[in-house]
Amino acid sequence: STPLVMVNVRSKDLRVVRSRVERPILRRKLLTLLDEYNELYDSSASRVGLPRKLGNRVAVLSDSCVAKVFSSDMNSLSAFRRASGVLISTSLSIQFQDRRNILCDTDFWSLWDIIVMRSGWVLIDVQQFNSAFNGGGCRYLGLVRFLPSLLCGQRCCTSSGLCRVPLCTMSISRLCSSDGAYSACGDIWTMLMKQSSKIGISGRGRVGYSSAEKFERSQVLSFEYQLKLLRSMIDCRLPICDVILFCMEINAMIVGFSSPLSPDFDAENQSHCGDLLARELMVYIHFTNYADDVMQLVSFID
């Protein structure tokens, strides 16, 4: 059976910690990254077991469409343009708003990596933005080179000194915390470590599924090595979508070693492996004495 994901980490990627880009990249480079996201998304559309939603693509709105979104508030439109704003339409905006079901959503993490780690741009709080400019729905992600409030003292303030332009009162999205996201991944690693120790998996053991399916021998590495590799991926801040896929695989191996998996469980199905990881985390958080070990995870996705 082909494993869910072949971890192909270059050794040089584990020598240094990947830093988030602090200085905003050029607008055209941001648009290129978003185009690359769509290309990667489309190329995976036929992947076995990976349900695709067309709305998870991203669409950058034209100037005329942006003006329509801000039609009820021209002052906010002016502030958005001064901040070199880019407005994106995508169904993933819902995940950025309520943070539900984001843990195993690789589309979400791929877009998150572009926005938070690679662009240097600021994501305006998604709920605040959509409440003001989308009638309470959730469709848009507003990206700016800097928060509009940085210029409102010069352009937007009234005689009382208070800014009344809605866009200038909005904050940065909570999900823009790279420290929070990678700490959450660290909590998952802690759970996997404790779960593997609990069932007595030897660091040199050879592990396969308890069901009929087995991993290829090349993928059946010692758990000690796999968990160390996962920890290094987190510490060096490799893309979280890759980290989560590896977490899914390790978790499936642990669960399969401790008890038979469901007969219809498919090791190649990302949805199956994601649901299994989410289930194990829920049990770990709510029905064990280890809840304190995953406080960062709960705080980030709750």
Buried (B, 14 or more C-beta within 10 A) or exposed (E): BEBBBEBEBEEEBBEEEBEBEEEBBEBEEBEEBBEEBBEEBEEBEEEEEBEBEEBBBBEBBEEEEBBEBBEEBEBBBBBBBBBBBBBBBBBBBBBBBEBEEBBBBBBBBBBBBBBBBBBBBBBBBBBBBBBBBBEEEBBBBBBBBEBBBEBBEEBBBEEEEEBEBBBBBBEEBBBBBBEBBBBBBBBBBBBBBEBBEEEEBEEEEEBBBBBEBBBEEEBBBBBBEBBEBBBBBBBBBBBBBBBBBBBBBBBBBBBBBBEEBEEEBBBBBBEBBBBBBBEBBEEBBEEBEBEEBBEBBBBBBE
